[in-house]
Amino acid sequence: MVLVPQLGGAFLQHLIYKQHVDLETSTEHLHMSQDGIPVLNILLVGSIDGRHVLKTMCQAHRWPRRKINFYVLENNLETLGRHLLFLSLALEPLEKMGLQEKSETFLELMGNTLLRSQTAAYLQEKSDLFIRYVTDPCFQEAHLPTLDLSALKFKERDQLEAIFRFWKNPDPQAFQIEQLWDLRLRQYLGTRYDSRRGVCDWDLTMKLHEHGAKVINSREFFRWRNTGVAFEMREASYDIPNKTLASGHLLRHKGEPMSARGYWGDIATGPFITFGTETEETSLLKTINGLPSKSAQEISLHNLTALFHELSYRSRYDPPTASDKDGDKGSLQGPDDPTTLDALNGPPSTEDIRVHFLPLNCLPQLHQKGRFQQLFNLIFFSCSMVHLLKPELHRVSAPKATLLIELTNFLPDLRKEQVSEFSSRVGNLVKATGFVPVETPSKEAFSLFQLGDPPEMAEPGL
């Protein structure tokens, strides 16, 4: 299980609703629902952190109405469990969890190896609910209709139940993440471990900053690289293991395969690029004497607060100023405003969004099932899943479908020539699928393609 933060989230959401330069959009080929609303089907292969779903769901009010189906395909069940956790957290009613608390909890669960006691208690509470979801389809459909688990195999449901029971376990010794993190770091750095501060500064300055993530400062990046704790927003103890980062891995012991639970995720890039390097609030990107005035943590917190505000109130977020009265941050409507009352009295409305969990590693078989033939208007591949790019992809792609592939720009282990080689490899793999490249700026962290027209068939007898 390699938890590498995914890139291109803002651009993916932009593609869903708007044209990109001269790209002929897939929207001209959308099918209509029974009530006459266009239906957009999106396949996410290895998206991991749920950010693409979250941002699209939260900002859907900005664009013409569409019904959007996300099909989530991963290669491990722990990641699907985290998708469920983040979706459930996003849909918490404001009466139960305010914007700031929701945003801080999200960042902790997403990017920290260690949690506050309050966040750990929330995870245990939700784990109980998730067990009910995967064992009782009727209960899940009634309480979280945005999610569709029907495609999962019975074995996968059983394994998800076991994962959620592990999350629910209050024993901190069940997942000794501090020791596991240090072990991974020692294996990763080898003889450079004792000089890890210098290695960290080099990776940040020469790799991440070089590709545009300049708002990440050395203090927060080293804290994460050294301990796995990326976000410390409260003056509180972060001392309870985040069990959602645990996963199983097959190891060999005396020649025999043996399953081991541990931490096999990212220890190189960090979670800051997920929400912390871009923002619509340009004041957060100001520099002072050439240095960013805000940290990646502050930008991440703002971005999530803005997203959850939009999801609840269906209006853009306007950050509070010093002159604002005390109150719920971002709640700009009055207490008697109908929108405010709706937001406070129940979960956010997501009637046009549906998230479907697909069986693990099922992409090679999708084209064999009639329901997926020419279904997907937009397809995303993470850089760790490009090996699944096969010629059959065009058979599940709708006419003029768009393909977005994450590149390896933000992987500090790779040299420039290796990043370039990966981009070339992606181009070669895509050629066989029938997609053709669409020009994008050279420094973008993704490659963009569109499904070409099918070859014309020669007339019989010619």
N, C-alpha and C positions, 0 to 999 in steps of 0.2 A: 504494500500500500504506500504509494508515494504521493504525499499531499503537497504538491507544488501549487502555489497560488496561481489562479487562472487570470489571463490577460484578455483584453479586448472587450470587456463587459459593456462599456459605454458605447462602443462602436456597434456591437451586436444589437443593443437596444435601439440604436439609431437606425439600423438597417430594417428593423421590424416595422418602422412607421414611415420612413422617409427614403427618398432616392439618394444614392451616393454617386455624385458626379454624373457620369454618363451611363451608369449601371441601369439596365432595363430591369425594373423591379419585378419580383415574383407576384406582387399584389394584383397584377393584371390577370393572373391565372388562378386566383383564389376561388374555391368553391363557396357557395352560399349555404348558410344554415337554414333550417326550416322557417325561421322567422326573418330571413332575408339579410342576415348579418354575415359579412365575409369571415371565413375561417382560415386562420393561419396555423400551420403545423410546423413545429420546430423540433429538430433532433439534436440533443446535447450529448456528445460522446466524451466522457471524462471531464465534465465541468467542475466536479468536486465540491466547490464551496457554495453553490446555489445562488451566486451573485447575479447571474444572468436572469434567472427567474425572478429574483427579488426586485431588481431594478425595473424590469419590464412591468411587473405587477404593480409596483408603486407609482409608476409614471404613466400608466395606461390612460389616465384621465386627460392627458395633454393632447391626445391624438384622436382621429376618427375611430369610432367604435369598431372593434373586431373581437371575435372569439379566438383565443389563443390556446393551443394545445402544446405543452412541453412534454417531450418524450425523453426521459432521463436514462441514460445507459452508462453504467459504471462497471469496473472490474472487481469490486469488492463490496461486501454488504455493509461494512462500517461506514463507508461513504454515503450509501443510501440512508443509513440511520441518521447521519448528520444533515443530509438534505431535509429529512422529516423534521428534525429538531429546529433547524433554521426557519423552515416554513411555518411551523407551529408557533415559534416565538414571534415571528413577524405578524401573525394574525391574532396575537393576544389583545383583548379589548383594553382601551386606555383606562377603564375603570379598575382594571386589575393591575396594569403595569404602565406607568407613564413613559413618555418618549425618552427621557434621559436614561431611566433605569433599563428600558428595553434595549437601547443602543449600547449601553455599557455591558449588559449581559451578553448581547450578541458578540461583541468584540472579544470578551473574555473567552467564551466558548469556542469561537473561531480561531483565535490566535495565541492563547496562553496554555502552557503546560500545567499551570497552577491556578486555582480559582479561589475566590472569596467563599466563605461559608454560606453566604446568602445565595450565590450562584450555584454552588454545589447542591444546596437544598432544592433549588428550582429544577436542576437536572434530575434529581432523584424523583421528584414529584411527577415530572413529565415522563420519565421512563416507565412508571406504572401505567400511565395513559397509553403510551406507545405499545406496550405489551397487549393491551386491550385492542388497540387498532389492528395489529397483525393477526390476532387470534379471533376477532369478531368483526367480519366485514360489514355487517349491518350497522354495528355501533360506529365504526370508522366513517362510513358513508353518511351517517346522521350527524356526526360531530365535526368532521373535516371533509366536506364534500369536494373541496378543491383538489384533493388527492385521490388518485386512482391506483390501488394496489392489485387490481384483479389479474394483471399479467404475471405477477410473481408466482414462482413454483411453490408448492407446499413445503418443500425442503428449505427453500430460501426464507419463507415465513418463519419456520421453526428456528432457523439460524438467527434471524433478526430478533426473535423473542429472547434467545440466549444472550445476544449482544445487549439488549435493553435490560435484562436481569443483571448483567455485569455492571452496566452504568448505575443501576439502582443500588448496588452493593456499597454501603457506607464505609467499609474497611479501607483506609488509605494504603494499607500494605498490599492490597490486591493489584495495584498498578504503581510501582515505584518509579515514577516518571523522572525524578531528579537523577537517580542512578542511571536509568536507561538513557537519558539525554546526554549525560556526561560520557557514557560508554560510546554512544554514537559519535559524539564530537571527537573523542580520542581516536576512534577508528577513521574518521573523516580527515582529521588534520595530521595524524601520524606524528612524525618528528617535529611538526610545526605547532604542536599543542601548547607548549610553554610560551610560544610567541604569538598566541592566538589573537591578542589585541591588535598587533600589527597586521596579521593576516586579515582580520575583520575590517580594519581601516582600508586596506588595499582593495578588498572585494567591493566595499561600499563605494569608494571614490572612483576606482578605475573600471568597475563593471556596472553597478546599478546607477550611479550618477551619470556615467557616460551615456546611458540609454534613457536618460530623462527623469529618473527618480531622485532628483536633487533635494527634495524636501525631507527625505529620510536623513536624520542626523546621526552622528557616530555614537552618541550616548544611547539612544533607544535601540539602534541596530546591534551594538555590542551586548546590551542587556539581553536582547532576544537570543543572539547567537550563543551567549554564554550560559543562559539559564532556560531559554524557551519561553520566557514571559515577555510578551510584546507590549501589552497594554496594562498600565497601572494608573487608573483614573481616580482611584480613591485612596485615602490614607488608611489603608486597611491591610490586614494580613492576607497574602495570596499564598496559601500553604496546603490546599487540598488538590490532589491530582485530578486533572481533567481526563476522565476515563473515555471520553469520546475520541481521543487521539490514539487509543489502543487499537491494535489490529493483529490478526493472525498472519503468520508467515511460515512457510514450509522450510525447515532446516534439515540438514543431514546429520544424524548422530550414529556413529559407528556404521556408516553406509546405509542406514535406514532413514527414510523421510519421517520427520516428526514436526507436528504443528506446535508453534510457540507464539505466545502473545507478547507483544512488545511495542516499541515505537519505531516505525519504519518510515516516518514522514520526512518532511523537508527540514534540513538544518543548514541550508546554504542561502536561500533567497529571502525568506521571511514573509510574514503575512501583510506587511505594510502596503505593498503594491495593490492589494485587493481593493481597498477603499481609500488609501491614504496619499495617493500621488496626483490625483486629478480632482477638480471640484468646479462647480458652476459659480461658487462664491469667490470671485477673483481676489477679494481683499485678503483671503487666507494665503494667497500665493505671493504676496508682496515680500520683497527682500529688504534687509537692512545691512548696509555695508557689504552687499554681495551675498549675504547669507539669508536663508529662508526665515521669515518672522514666526512661522508656525511649524510645529512638528507634524510628522505623518500621523501620530496618534490624534492630535487635535483635528486634523483634516478628516481622518477616518470617523471620529465621533460626530463631527458636523454632518458629513455625508449621510451617515446612517440615520441621524436624527431627522434630516431633511426627507429622506426616503420614507421613514415611518410616518412622518407628518403627512406627506402626500397620500400615503395609503389610507390613513384614517380620515383626513379632511377633504381629500380630492382637490387640493389647491397647493400651489407652490409654497415652499417654506421661506419665511422671512426671518432671519436670525434676530433675537431680541437685542436691544441696545441698552446702554447704561441707564437711559431714562425710562425704560419700560418698568412697569410695576411688577412686583414679584408674582410669579404664577408659573404654570406649565409652559416650558420653553416651546416656542413655535405655535402655541395655540392662539392664533390671531383673531379668531372669531369670538364674538361675545358669548356669554353663558347661555343666552336664550336663542342663539342662532340655531336654526334647524340642523345645519351640518354638524355643528358642535354636539348637539344632543344625540344625533345618530352615532357620531364617533365614540361618545362616552357610554352609550347604552348597549354596545354589542361589538362583535368582531368586525374588522373592516370588510367591506363588500368586495368579493372577488368572483362574481357570478360569471364573468367572461373568461376566467383563467382556469385551466385544468392541467394538473401535473400528473403525468403517467410514469410510474416506475416500471422499467422493462427488466426482464431477467438478465442476470449477469452475462456479459460477453456474448450477447445474442446477435450482434450485428451481422455476422456471416450468414445467418439463417433468415434475416428479416425479409429478404427479397422473395423467399419461398412462400410467404404468407400473403394472401390476397389483400388483406386490410391495409398492408403497408405499400402496396404497389403504387408508385407515383404519388406518394402521400406528402413528403416533406418539402416545404417551400424554403426553409432555411436550415442549414446543417452546420454545427460547430464541432470541431475536433480539437482537443488539447494536444500539446506537443508530445505527451507521453502515449497517445493513442493513434498516432498517424500510421502505425503498422497495420491498422485495420482498414486503411484505404484500399479498396479492391474494386475491380471493374464493375461488380454487381451494384455498386452504390447508385449508379444512374437509374437502376430499376426501382429504387424506392424514392427517387427524387422527382418532384413535380416539374412541369415545364418551366424553364428559365429559373430553376432553383438557384439559390446562393449558397456557396460553401465558404466558411470562414475557418482558417486553420491557424492556431496559435504557434508562434515561432519560439525560439530558445533565447531571445535577446536578454532575458533577465536571469539566466542561469550562469552564475559567476564562475562555475568550473570550466566553462567552454571558452576557448580562444576565438578570436574574430573569424579565423578561417573555418573553425568548426561550426560556428553559427551560420556562416555562409553556405557551408556544405549541407547543413540541415535544410536550409531554405531551398537549395537545388534539389535535394532528395524529395522534398515535398512536391515540388513542381513535376518531377518525373513520375511520382506515384499518382498524382492527380490526372496526368495525361490519359492514363488508361481508363479513367472513370467517365470520360466524356465532358468534363468541366474544362473551361478555358479561363486563363488568368485575366483579372481585372486590375488595371494599374492602381497602385496605392503609393503613398509617400514612402521613401526608402527607409525611414527610421521607424516605421510602424512595427508593432510587435506581432503582426499577423499577416497572413497572405489571404487574398480574396479571389474567389473564382465564381463563375456562373456556368450553369449547364448550357452547353451549346445545342444548336438545332440537331435533331437526328438526321443521319445521312439519308439523302433521297434514294428511294428504291428505283432501280432501273425497270422500265416497262417490259413486260414479257415479250420475248421474241426479238429484243434488241441486243 
